[in-house]
Amino acid sequence: MIKWFKNSGPGALVAAAFIGPGTVTVCTIAGVKFGYTLLWAMLLSTVATILLQEMAARIGIVSRKGLADVIRGEIKNPVVKYMIVTLILIAIVFGNAIYEAGNISGAVLGVKTLFDIDATFNYLPLVVGAIAFTLLFIGNYKILERALVGLVILMSIAFLLTAIITKPNVVQVLKGLFVPTLDQENLLTVVGLIGTTVVPYNLFLHASLVKEKWNALSDLSFAKKDTFVSVALGGLVSMAIIISAATVDASDVKNASDLAKGLEPLFGSFSKYFLSIGLFAAGITSAITAPLAAAFVANGCLGWGVDMRNIKFRLVWIFVLSMGVVFASLGINPIEIIQFAQIANGAALPIIVGIILWIMNRANVLGSHVNSRTQNVIGIAIFILSIVLGLKSIIQVIA
């Protein structure tokens, strides 16, 4: 892990981004309701995420542009370009502003559970927001990277130790991993597990961050290894949460805080502490990466061409972070706005995946680094999956 820490980069930030409170909650519910039987869905989504994130990283390193920049440059029809850029801005920038409250609330929930805090005035979101603001305002990629990698390691250790403490049935775990079960009862949970891992904004974040880390085409091998190890570790952490939750027979477990309290009488107070620390780390890492991704997307979509310390770049992430702090502090649950964001993300996912596959076959962008036939076949399968996920998320919200 120390060696990985020294050589890790953007992949770790992607792992930090997709293991947020939403992922922790969905994995917790999956484990409590269905035991180990949905581990295969997390394995599938982890593999799909590795493949898509590798493509995004390849675009960033070869083109030396962010994904939004490339999309804006390659789509020649002005009407189509305007529609797609608008959808991306709404789904990523405004969507992340709405989801940021959940990220901050997740970190706060971890702290409250860890220290048994029950404050009348909720000041903790301001503290979490201040930490995120400080790291983002510094505007130094290396400092941000080290901080987030450290939090990812903390989160990984916390959740993996929690899973080990519960002493899972290895045979049942392996069966859950490699024997898929899908029915009407668990369908929405499967969609939730895949949807919370294959995240649209991570593709934009990854393509932009690799340019900050690596400068030459020879670095592609490092980027691929970084992506594989980091996302695989993220998938392993998500599986650890499912495994931990599978040991608790409680219908009233709705989030990781409930799970932490449920584990304590069975496996001792250490299990609660590990899980609470993991939830805090998951929340604060996503609270940092969501505003950062939104700023990169706005930068590319609007053609600013600025760096992380530019006032335009900073205003975007300040807006996203501020929205999260306000909603989390006031305890506001903007259901209708969140539903709108879910619809936008559901519509954006297949479009973004389809555009990435199109770009990955354009020699004028990638030269000799275009997709192979095998990569295209797998990519098309993921594209079809993204369409199903998008439709499901939209139908679920509307229904």
URQUISUL-V221960 format. One record per pair of residues at least 4 apart in sequence whose C-alpha atoms are under 7 Angstrom apart, sorted by sequence separation. I is the first residue (numbers start at 1). J is the second residue. D is the distance in Angstrom with one decimal. If there is no record, write none. Layout:
BEGIN
I,J,D / I,J,D
END
This chain:
BEGIN
1,5,6.0 / 2,6,6.4 / 3,7,6.5 / 4,8,5.5 / 8,12,6.4 / 10,14,6.4 / 11,15,6.3 / 12,16,6.1 / 13,17,6.1 / 14,18,6.3 / 15,19,6.2 / 19,23,5.5 / 20,24,6.3 / 21,25,6.0 / 22,26,6.1 / 23,27,6.0 / 24,28,6.0 / 25,29,6.2 / 26,30,6.1 / 27,31,6.2 / 28,32,6.2 / 29,33,5.9 / 30,34,5.6 / 31,35,4.5 / 34,38,6.8 / 39,43,6.3 / 40,44,6.1 / 41,45,6.1 / 42,46,6.0 / 43,47,6.3 / 44,48,6.3 / 45,49,6.0 / 46,50,6.2 / 47,51,6.4 / 48,52,6.3 / 49,53,5.9 / 50,54,6.0 / 51,55,6.5 / 52,56,6.3 / 53,57,6.1 / 54,58,6.1 / 55,59,6.3 / 56,60,6.4 / 57,61,6.2 / 58,62,6.0 / 59,63,5.7 / 60,64,5.2 / 65,69,6.0 / 66,70,6.4 / 67,71,6.2 / 68,72,6.1 / 69,73,6.2 / 70,74,6.0 / 71,75,6.1 / 77,81,6.0 / 78,82,6.0 / 79,83,6.3 / 80,84,6.2 / 81,85,6.0 / 82,86,6.0 / 83,87,6.2 / 84,88,6.1 / 85,89,6.1 / 86,90,6.2 / 87,91,6.0 / 88,92,5.8 / 89,93,5.3 / 90,94,5.1 / 91,95,4.9 / 92,96,5.6 / 93,97,6.3 / 94,98,6.4 / 95,99,6.2 / 96,100,5.7 / 99,103,6.7 / 100,104,6.2 / 101,105,5.9 / 102,106,6.0 / 103,107,6.6 / 104,108,6.3 / 105,109,6.0 / 106,110,6.3 / 107,111,6.5 / 108,112,6.1 / 109,113,6.1 / 110,114,6.0 / 111,115,6.1 / 112,116,5.2 / 113,117,6.9 / 123,127,6.8 / 124,128,6.3 / 125,129,5.9 / 126,130,6.0 / 127,131,6.4 / 128,132,6.4 / 129,133,5.9 / 130,134,6.1 / 131,135,6.5 / 132,136,6.2 / 133,137,5.8 / 134,138,6.3 / 140,144,6.3 / 141,145,5.9 / 142,146,6.1 / 143,147,6.2 / 144,148,6.2 / 145,149,6.0 / 146,150,6.1 / 147,151,6.4 / 148,152,6.1 / 149,153,6.2 / 150,154,6.2 / 151,155,6.0 / 152,156,6.0 / 153,157,6.1 / 154,158,6.2 / 155,159,6.2 / 156,160,5.9 / 157,161,5.9 / 158,162,6.3 / 159,163,6.3 / 160,164,6.3 / 161,165,6.1 / 162,166,6.6 / 169,173,6.2 / 170,174,6.2 / 171,175,6.2 / 172,176,6.1 / 173,177,6.2 / 174,178,6.3 / 175,179,5.4 / 176,180,6.9 / 182,186,6.4 / 183,187,5.8 / 186,190,6.2 / 187,191,6.3 / 188,192,6.1 / 189,193,6.1 / 190,194,6.3 / 191,195,5.8 / 192,196,5.9 / 193,197,6.5 / 194,198,6.0 / 195,199,6.7 / 201,205,6.2 / 202,206,5.9 / 203,207,6.3 / 204,208,6.3 / 205,209,6.1 / 206,210,6.2 / 209,213,6.6 / 210,214,5.8 / 211,215,6.4 / 219,223,6.4 / 220,224,6.2 / 221,225,6.3 / 222,226,6.0 / 223,227,6.0 / 224,228,6.1 / 225,229,6.1 / 226,230,5.9 / 227,231,5.9 / 228,232,5.8 / 229,233,6.0 / 230,234,6.2 / 231,235,6.2 / 232,236,6.2 / 233,237,6.2 / 234,238,6.3 / 235,239,6.2 / 236,240,6.1 / 237,241,6.5 / 238,242,6.6 / 239,243,6.2 / 240,244,6.1 / 241,245,6.1 / 242,246,6.1 / 254,258,6.4 / 255,259,6.4 / 256,260,6.0 / 257,261,6.4 / 258,262,6.1 / 259,263,6.1 / 260,264,6.4 / 263,267,5.8 / 264,268,4.7 / 267,271,6.2 / 269,273,6.4 / 270,274,6.1 / 271,275,6.2 / 272,276,6.0 / 273,277,6.1 / 274,278,6.2 / 275,279,6.2 / 276,280,6.2 / 277,281,6.2 / 278,282,6.1 / 279,283,6.1 / 280,284,6.2 / 281,285,6.0 / 282,286,6.3 / 283,287,6.0 / 284,288,6.3 / 285,289,6.2 / 286,290,5.7 / 288,292,6.5 / 289,293,6.0 / 290,294,6.3 / 291,295,6.2 / 292,296,6.4 / 293,297,6.2 / 294,298,6.2 / 295,299,6.0 / 296,300,6.3 / 297,301,5.9 / 298,302,5.8 / 299,303,5.9 / 300,304,6.7 / 306,310,6.1 / 309,313,6.9 / 310,314,6.2 / 311,315,6.0 / 312,316,6.6 / 313,317,6.9 / 314,318,6.0 / 315,319,6.1 / 316,320,6.4 / 317,321,6.0 / 318,322,5.8 / 319,323,6.2 / 320,324,6.5 / 321,325,6.3 / 322,326,6.1 / 323,327,6.2 / 324,328,6.0 / 325,329,5.8 / 326,330,6.1 / 327,331,5.9 / 328,332,6.6 / 334,338,6.1 / 335,339,6.1 / 336,340,6.3 / 337,341,6.3 / 338,342,6.2 / 339,343,6.3 / 340,344,6.3 / 341,345,6.1 / 342,346,5.9 / 343,347,6.1 / 344,348,6.0 / 345,349,6.0 / 348,352,5.9 / 349,353,6.1 / 350,354,5.9 / 351,355,6.1 / 352,356,6.1 / 353,357,6.3 / 354,358,6.3 / 355,359,6.1 / 356,360,6.0 / 357,361,6.7 / 358,362,6.8 / 362,366,6.3 / 363,367,4.2 / 366,370,5.5 / 371,375,5.7 / 372,376,6.3 / 373,377,6.3 / 374,378,6.3 / 375,379,5.8 / 376,380,6.0 / 377,381,6.5 / 378,382,6.3 / 379,383,6.1 / 380,384,6.2 / 381,385,6.3 / 382,386,6.1 / 383,387,6.4 / 384,388,6.5 / 385,389,6.2 / 386,390,5.9 / 387,391,6.1 / 388,392,6.0 / 389,393,6.1 / 390,394,6.2 / 391,395,6.0 / 392,396,5.9 / 393,397,6.3 / 394,398,6.2 / 395,399,5.8 / 19,24,6.8 / 30,35,6.9 / 31,36,6.3 / 60,65,5.4 / 65,70,6.4 / 76,81,7.0 / 90,95,6.4 / 112,117,4.6 / 182,187,6.3 / 214,219,6.2 / 253,258,5.1 / 264,269,5.0 / 299,304,5.2 / 308,313,6.0 / 309,314,6.6 / 327,332,5.0 / 363,368,6.7 / 371,376,6.2 / 60,66,5.7 / 75,81,5.7 / 112,118,6.8 / 253,259,5.9 / 299,305,6.3 / 60,67,6.9 / 264,271,6.0 / 299,306,6.9 / 363,370,6.4 / 30,38,6.9 / 263,271,6.3 / 264,272,5.5 / 362,370,6.7 / 72,81,6.5 / 135,144,6.1 / 263,272,6.4 / 361,370,5.1 / 360,370,5.2 / 361,371,5.8 / 260,271,6.9 / 261,272,6.2 / 360,371,5.6 / 260,272,4.5 / 245,259,6.6 / 248,262,6.7 / 299,313,6.7 / 248,263,6.8 / 260,275,5.9 / 108,124,6.0 / 260,276,6.7 / 108,125,6.3 / 295,313,5.5 / 257,276,7.0 / 105,125,6.8 / 104,125,6.1 / 295,316,5.2 / 294,316,6.9 / 295,317,5.5 / 357,379,6.8 / 256,279,7.0 / 294,317,6.6 / 104,128,6.6 / 292,317,5.9 / 291,317,4.4 / 291,320,5.4 / 354,383,6.2 / 291,321,6.1 / 353,383,5.9 / 350,383,6.1 / 350,386,5.0 / 349,386,6.2 / 350,387,5.1 / 350,390,6.7 / 349,390,6.5 / 347,390,5.6 / 346,390,3.9 / 346,391,6.7 / 346,393,5.7 / 346,394,6.0 / 343,393,6.8 / 342,393,6.9 / 343,394,5.0 / 339,397,6.0 / 141,212,6.9 / 168,243,6.9 / 160,237,6.3 / 163,240,5.2 / 159,237,6.2 / 163,241,6.8 / 166,244,6.2 / 160,240,5.6 / 163,243,5.9 / 21,102,6.8 / 156,237,5.8 / 159,240,6.1 / 163,244,4.7 / 166,247,6.8 / 21,103,5.8 / 159,241,6.3 / 162,244,6.4 / 20,103,6.4 / 21,106,5.1 / 205,293,4.9 / 208,296,6.8 / 204,293,6.7 / 205,296,6.8 / 201,293,6.3 / 204,297,6.5 / 166,267,6.8 / 165,267,7.0 / 92,201,6.0 / 162,271,5.6 / 162,274,6.1 / 162,275,6.4 / 159,274,6.6 / 158,274,4.7 / 159,275,6.0 / 158,275,6.1 / 158,277,6.4 / 159,278,5.8 / 158,278,5.1 / 155,277,7.0 / 155,278,4.4 / 155,281,5.4 / 155,282,6.5 / 151,281,5.7 / 13,145,7.0 / 16,148,6.9 / 43,177,6.8 / 151,285,6.9 / 13,148,6.3 / 9,145,6.6 / 13,149,6.9 / 16,152,5.8 / 36,172,6.7 / 40,176,5.8 / 68,204,6.8 / 12,149,5.8 / 36,173,5.7 / 39,176,5.2 / 40,177,4.2 / 67,204,5.4 / 148,285,6.3 / 38,176,6.0 / 39,177,4.8 / 40,178,5.8 / 66,204,6.8 / 37,176,4.3 / 40,179,6.9 / 36,176,5.1 / 40,180,5.8 / 67,207,5.7 / 66,207,5.3 / 67,208,7.0 / 66,208,4.5 / 65,208,6.9 / 5,149,6.9 / 37,181,6.8 / 113,257,6.2 / 56,203,5.6 / 60,207,4.3 / 64,211,6.1 / 110,257,6.9 / 49,197,7.0 / 59,207,6.3 / 60,208,6.1 / 109,257,6.7 / 41,190,6.1 / 45,194,5.0 / 49,198,5.5 / 57,206,5.8 / 61,210,6.2 / 200,349,5.7 / 53,203,5.9 / 56,206,6.3 / 57,207,4.8 / 60,210,6.1 / 61,211,5.9 / 42,193,6.2 / 56,207,5.0 / 60,211,6.1 / 41,193,6.7 / 42,194,6.6 / 45,197,6.3 / 41,194,6.7 / 45,198,6.5 / 53,206,6.8 / 57,210,6.2 / 62,217,6.3 / 132,287,6.7 / 61,217,6.6 / 128,284,6.9 / 132,288,5.3 / 30,189,6.5 / 114,273,5.8 / 58,220,6.9 / 114,276,5.4 / 113,276,6.1 / 111,276,6.8 / 26,192,6.6 / 27,193,6.8 / 57,223,6.8 / 110,276,4.5 / 26,193,6.4 / 110,277,6.2 / 110,279,5.0 / 111,280,6.2 / 139,308,5.3 / 54,224,6.1 / 110,280,4.5 / 139,309,5.2 / 107,279,6.2 / 108,280,6.7 / 23,196,5.6 / 54,227,6.3 / 106,279,6.5 / 107,280,3.9 / 22,196,7.0 / 53,227,6.9 / 106,280,6.5 / 107,281,6.6 / 107,282,6.9 / 107,283,4.1 / 50,227,6.5 / 106,283,4.8 / 107,284,5.5 / 18,196,6.9 / 50,228,5.9 / 18,197,5.7 / 104,283,5.8 / 103,283,4.7 / 104,284,6.4 / 18,199,6.8 / 50,231,6.1 / 103,284,6.7 / 103,286,5.8 / 104,287,5.8 / 103,287,5.1 / 46,231,6.8 / 46,232,6.5 / 100,287,6.0 / 14,202,6.0 / 46,235,5.4 / 100,290,6.9 / 14,206,6.6 / 43,235,6.9 / 129,321,6.9 / 42,235,6.7 / 96,290,5.8 / 195,389,6.6 / 96,291,6.8 / 10,206,6.1 / 129,325,6.1 / 42,239,6.8 / 96,294,6.8 / 191,389,6.2 / 10,209,5.7 / 126,325,6.3 / 10,210,6.0 / 39,239,6.4 / 125,325,5.7 / 93,294,4.6 / 92,294,5.9 / 125,328,6.2 / 9,213,6.8 / 125,329,5.7 / 36,242,6.9 / 123,329,6.8 / 36,243,6.3 / 122,329,5.8 / 89,298,6.6 / 36,246,6.3 / 27,238,6.5 / 31,242,4.3 / 35,246,4.2 / 30,242,6.3 / 31,243,6.2 / 28,241,6.1 / 32,245,5.1 / 27,241,6.0 / 28,242,5.6 / 31,245,4.6 / 32,246,5.0 / 11,226,5.4 / 15,230,6.0 / 19,234,6.7 / 27,242,5.1 / 31,246,4.2 / 11,227,4.6 / 15,231,5.4 / 32,248,6.2 / 85,301,6.0 / 9,226,6.5 / 24,241,6.9 / 28,245,5.4 / 32,249,6.5 / 8,226,5.7 / 12,230,5.1 / 32,250,7.0 / 11,230,5.2 / 15,234,5.2 / 11,231,6.6 / 100,320,6.9 / 104,324,6.6 / 100,321,6.6 / 104,325,6.9 / 97,320,4.1 / 101,324,3.7 / 105,328,5.7 / 96,320,6.6 / 97,321,6.8 / 100,324,4.5 / 101,325,6.2 / 104,328,6.6 / 29,254,6.4 / 98,323,6.9 / 97,323,5.8 / 98,324,6.6 / 101,327,5.6 / 28,255,6.3 / 97,324,6.3 / 101,328,5.0 / 28,256,6.4 / 68,297,6.0 / 72,301,6.6 / 25,255,4.9 / 25,256,6.0 / 69,300,4.5 / 24,256,6.5 / 68,300,4.6 / 69,301,6.2 / 68,301,5.3 / 66,300,6.4 / 69,303,6.9 / 98,338,6.3 / 95,341,4.9 / 91,341,6.2 / 91,344,4.9 / 90,344,7.0 / 91,345,5.1 / 91,348,6.7 / 21,279,6.8 / 88,348,6.6 / 21,282,6.1 / 87,348,6.7 / 20,282,4.7 / 21,283,5.5 / 19,282,5.8 / 20,283,5.3 / 16,282,6.9 / 20,286,5.4 / 17,285,6.4 / 16,285,5.4 / 17,286,4.7 / 16,286,6.2 / 17,289,5.6 / 17,290,6.9 / 63,365,6.1 / 63,366,6.6 / 62,366,6.0 / 59,366,6.9 / 48,382,6.5
END
